[in-house]
Amino acid sequence: MLVPEIIQKYRRRNRLHTMALFASMLGLVSLLGYLLLGQFGLFVAVGLGILLMVLAPKISPQLVLRLYKARPINAYDAPNLYQIMQELAERAGLTKVPQLHYIPGDIMNAFALGSSQEAHIAISEGLLRTLNLREIRGVLAHEVSHVNNNDMQVIGFADLMSRLTNVLSTLGKILLIINLPLLLIGEVMVSWGAVLLLILAPTIAGLLRLALSRTREFNADLHAATLTQDPMGLASALSKIEHYSGNFLQQIIRSGYRVSEPAFFRTHPKTGERIARLREMKQAEVVLPPANQEVAVRALLERYLASLTRENIASGYRWRGQMLGFRF
């Protein structure tokens, strides 16, 4: 069971954060347009922002999946996974169940691609082997939430706005250099505030995009908890991913000597913050499936993974490297 007041509080907060960040991005682009071309530039910048929102190019999910050597998982191969996926899709109100994909490798990750009409969710071998079914359910619910909330399109638009800011900033710097002789003899006057904005605008846009990404991650956690009615399943998955994702050197160095990454430079919120919010939503423990059912389903999943591993070895294929996309 979940605490309704907590759910509503975070839902309102996430919505306000998203709106404020979008407004800030559009405001930054508009201000740069105004600095370059006056009122006309302002209208041009706003028009370009709206045009990008409507006509933003979409990357083909199939292209991305081919880059990672992803294999589709059908209902026959892993019926338990597809049963979970179908249930989550129905609860989320999706018209079509997302296609599941398996990615070889020990990395602990999952990501979503496409739109709510044609979605793909990829999950790595590392996750499938490490997490139990309750935790896998939480991870899949998180990715379904990204699909349901159109987060791929939201972050894609934010990225395009960031690129537009870079273009306008570069244009402004070029014009500044061209007019430098006139500035030196006092024929043209430019405020230091405008110069500072031209220099800092790309950095500000990048930080806004990262902040938006973190907000959407919090929102996906919230939505996932409402889909499963089990926030602690996702919290447990996050804890395991945090534990196993650190490299060997990070694990043997004492935490007191580590330099933590500043929060505003992260694409995802700190795992501790995410787990704390999920714990706050919990009202009562869910009824877990019987242990023998968990063992039986785990055995089926292990057999499927073993068959894929044999195929990979037979074909001489070894997958390594980092995943891209809208990551878990």
C-alpha positions in Angstrom: 0.0 0.0 0.0 1.1 3.6 -0.7 0.6 6.8 1.2 -1.7 8.9 -1.0 -0.6 12.3 0.4 3.1 11.5 -0.3 2.3 10.5 -3.9 0.3 13.7 -4.5 3.1 15.8 -2.9 5.8 14.4 -5.2 3.6 14.4 -8.2 2.9 18.1 -7.8 6.5 18.9 -7.1 7.7 16.9 -10.2 5.2 18.6 -12.4 6.2 22.1 -11.2 9.9 21.3 -11.6 9.3 20.1 -15.2 7.3 23.2 -16.1 9.8 25.6 -14.5 12.8 23.9 -16.2 11.1 24.0 -19.6 10.2 27.7 -19.1 13.8 28.4 -18.1 15.1 26.8 -21.2 12.8 28.7 -23.5 13.5 31.9 -21.6 17.2 31.4 -22.1 16.9 30.9 -25.8 14.5 33.9 -26.1 16.9 36.1 -24.2 19.8 35.1 -26.5 17.6 35.8 -29.5 16.8 39.2 -28.1 20.5 40.0 -27.5 21.4 39.1 -31.1 18.5 40.6 -33.1 16.3 42.5 -30.7 12.6 41.9 -30.6 12.7 40.1 -34.0 15.3 37.7 -32.6 13.1 37.0 -29.6 10.2 35.9 -31.8 12.6 33.9 -34.1 14.0 32.1 -31.0 10.6 31.3 -29.6 9.4 30.1 -33.0 12.4 27.8 -33.4 11.8 26.4 -29.9 8.2 25.6 -30.8 9.2 24.2 -34.2 11.8 21.9 -32.5 9.1 20.7 -30.1 6.8 19.7 -33.0 9.3 18.5 -35.6 12.0 17.1 -33.4 13.8 14.2 -35.2 13.3 10.8 -33.7 16.1 8.2 -33.5 15.0 4.8 -34.8 14.8 2.4 -31.8 15.8 -0.4 -34.2 19.0 1.4 -35.0 19.9 1.8 -31.3 19.0 -1.8 -30.5 21.2 -3.0 -33.4 24.1 -1.0 -32.0 23.9 -2.9 -28.7 23.3 -6.3 -30.4 20.0 -6.5 -28.6 17.8 -9.6 -29.1 14.0 -9.5 -28.8 12.6 -11.6 -25.9 9.3 -13.2 -26.9 6.6 -14.6 -24.7 7.6 -18.2 -25.3 11.2 -17.6 -24.2 10.3 -15.8 -20.9 6.6 -16.1 -20.2 7.0 -14.8 -16.6 8.7 -11.6 -17.8 6.0 -11.0 -20.4 3.3 -11.6 -17.9 4.8 -8.9 -15.7 5.2 -6.6 -18.7 1.6 -7.1 -19.9 0.2 -6.4 -16.4 2.3 -3.2 -16.1 1.3 -2.0 -19.5 -2.4 -2.5 -18.8 -2.1 -0.6 -15.5 -0.3 2.2 -17.2 -3.0 2.4 -19.9 -0.6 1.7 -22.8 -2.4 0.5 -26.0 0.4 -1.8 -26.9 2.7 -3.9 -24.7 6.4 -2.7 -25.1 8.7 -5.2 -26.8 11.3 -6.6 -24.5 14.9 -7.0 -25.5 17.9 -8.8 -23.9 21.4 -7.2 -24.0 24.4 -9.5 -23.2 26.9 -8.3 -20.7 27.5 -7.9 -17.0 26.6 -4.2 -16.9 23.6 -3.5 -14.6 21.2 -1.4 -16.6 17.9 -1.1 -18.5 16.5 1.5 -20.8 13.4 2.5 -22.8 13.2 3.6 -26.4 10.5 4.8 -28.8 7.1 6.2 -28.0 4.0 5.0 -26.1 2.6 3.7 -29.4 5.8 1.7 -30.3 7.9 1.2 -27.3 11.0 -1.0 -26.7 12.5 -1.9 -23.3 15.9 -3.4 -23.1 17.2 -5.1 -20.0 20.8 -6.4 -19.5 21.9 -9.9 -18.6 23.6 -8.5 -15.5 20.2 -7.3 -14.2 18.4 -10.5 -15.1 21.0 -12.6 -13.3 21.4 -10.4 -10.2 17.9 -9.2 -9.3 15.0 -11.3 -8.0 11.6 -11.1 -9.7 10.2 -8.5 -7.3 13.2 -6.2 -8.2 12.9 -6.9 -11.9 9.3 -6.0 -11.7 10.2 -2.7 -10.1 12.8 -2.0 -12.9 10.4 -2.8 -15.7 7.7 -0.6 -14.0 10.3 2.2 -14.0 10.9 1.8 -17.7 7.2 1.5 -18.5 6.7 4.8 -16.6 9.3 6.5 -18.9 7.3 5.2 -21.9 3.9 6.3 -20.5 5.2 9.7 -19.6 6.9 10.2 -23.0 10.2 10.9 -21.2 12.2 10.0 -24.3 10.6 12.9 -26.2 10.8 15.3 -23.3 14.6 14.7 -22.8 15.1 14.8 -26.6 13.4 18.2 -26.8 15.5 19.5 -23.9 18.7 18.3 -25.7 17.6 20.1 -28.9 17.0 23.3 -26.9 20.4 23.0 -25.4 21.9 22.6 -28.8 20.0 25.7 -30.0 21.3 27.6 -27.1 24.9 26.6 -28.1 24.3 27.8 -31.7 22.9 31.2 -30.6 25.7 31.6 -28.1 28.4 30.8 -30.7 26.7 33.2 -33.1 26.8 35.9 -30.5 30.5 35.4 -29.7 31.3 35.6 -33.5 29.4 38.9 -33.8 31.2 40.1 -30.7 34.6 39.3 -32.2 33.7 40.9 -35.6 32.6 44.1 -33.8 35.6 44.1 -31.4 37.4 47.1 -33.2 34.2 49.2 -32.9 34.0 48.2 -29.2 37.5 49.3 -28.6 37.1 52.8 -30.1 33.7 53.2 -28.4 31.5 53.2 -31.5 29.5 50.3 -30.2 28.5 49.6 -26.6 27.8 46.2 -25.2 26.9 45.5 -21.5 29.1 43.1 -19.6 26.0 41.3 -18.5 25.2 40.4 -22.2 28.8 39.2 -22.7 28.6 37.1 -19.6 25.3 35.6 -20.7 26.8 34.6 -24.1 29.7 32.9 -22.4 27.6 31.1 -19.7 24.5 30.3 -21.7 25.6 26.8 -23.0 26.6 25.8 -19.4 23.3 27.0 -18.0 21.4 25.1 -20.7 23.3 21.9 -20.0 22.6 22.2 -16.3 18.9 22.8 -16.9 18.8 19.7 -19.1 20.5 17.6 -16.4 18.0 18.9 -13.8 15.1 18.0 -16.1 16.5 14.5 -16.5 16.8 14.0 -12.7 13.2 15.3 -12.3 11.9 12.8 -14.9 13.8 10.0 -13.1 12.1 10.9 -9.8 8.8 11.0 -11.6 9.4 7.5 -13.2 10.2 6.1 -9.7 6.9 7.6 -8.4 4.9 6.2 -11.3 6.6 2.8 -11.0 5.6 2.6 -7.3 1.9 3.3 -8.2 2.0 0.7 -10.9 3.4 -2.1 -8.7 2.0 -0.8 -5.4 5.4 -2.0 -4.1 8.0 0.9 -3.8 10.4 -1.3 -1.9 10.8 -3.6 -4.8 12.3 -0.8 -6.9 14.2 0.5 -3.9 15.8 -2.9 -3.4 16.7 -3.0 -7.1 18.3 0.4 -6.9 20.3 -0.6 -3.9 21.7 -3.7 -5.7 22.5 -1.7 -8.8 24.4 0.8 -6.8 26.3 -2.0 -5.0 27.3 -3.9 -8.1 27.8 -1.0 -10.5 30.9 0.4 -8.8 34.2 -0.8 -10.2 36.7 -2.8 -8.2 38.9 0.1 -7.2 35.8 2.1 -6.0 34.7 -0.8 -3.8 38.1 -1.2 -2.1 38.7 2.5 -1.5 37.1 3.8 1.7 34.1 6.0 1.1 35.7 8.8 3.2 38.4 9.3 0.5 36.0 9.4 -2.5 35.1 12.7 -4.1 31.4 12.6 -4.8 30.1 14.0 -8.0 28.1 17.3 -7.5 24.4 16.7 -7.7 23.8 19.3 -10.4 26.2 17.4 -12.8 24.3 14.1 -12.6 21.8 12.8 -15.1 20.2 10.7 -12.4 19.4 11.7 -8.8 21.6 10.1 -6.1 20.5 6.6 -5.4 20.1 7.3 -1.7 17.6 10.1 -2.5 15.6 7.9 -4.7 15.4 5.1 -2.1 14.5 7.6 0.6 11.5 8.9 -1.4 10.4 5.3 -2.2 10.6 4.4 1.5 8.5 7.5 2.3 5.7 6.2 0.0 5.5 2.8 1.7 2.5 2.3 4.0 2.6 -1.5 4.4 4.5 -4.4 3.0 3.1 -6.2 0.0 2.4 -9.9 0.0 5.4 -11.6 -1.7 5.0 -14.7 -3.9 5.7 -18.0 -2.2 9.4 -19.0 -2.2 8.9 -22.1 -4.3 7.2 -20.0 -7.0 10.2 -17.6 -7.0 12.6 -20.5 -7.3 10.6 -22.1 -10.2 10.4 -18.9 -12.2 14.1 -18.1 -11.5 15.0 -21.6 -12.8 13.1 -20.9 -16.1 14.8 -17.6 -16.5 18.3 -19.1 -15.8 17.7 -21.7 -18.5 16.8 -19.0 -21.0 19.9 -17.0 -20.2 22.1 -20.1 -20.4 20.8 -20.8 -23.9 21.6 -17.3 -25.0 25.1 -17.5 -23.5 25.7 -20.8 -25.4 24.6 -19.1 -28.6 26.9 -16.1 -28.0 29.9 -18.4 -27.4 29.1 -20.5 -30.5 29.0 -17.4 -32.7 32.2 -16.1 -31.1 30.5 -12.9 -29.9 31.7 -11.2 -26.8 29.8 -8.0 -25.7 31.4 -5.3 -23.7 31.1 -1.6 -23.2 28.6 1.0 -22.0 25.0 1.4 -22.8 23.4 4.5 -24.2 19.7 5.6 -24.4 17.3 6.5 -21.7 19.0 4.6 -19.0 17.7 3.2 -15.7 
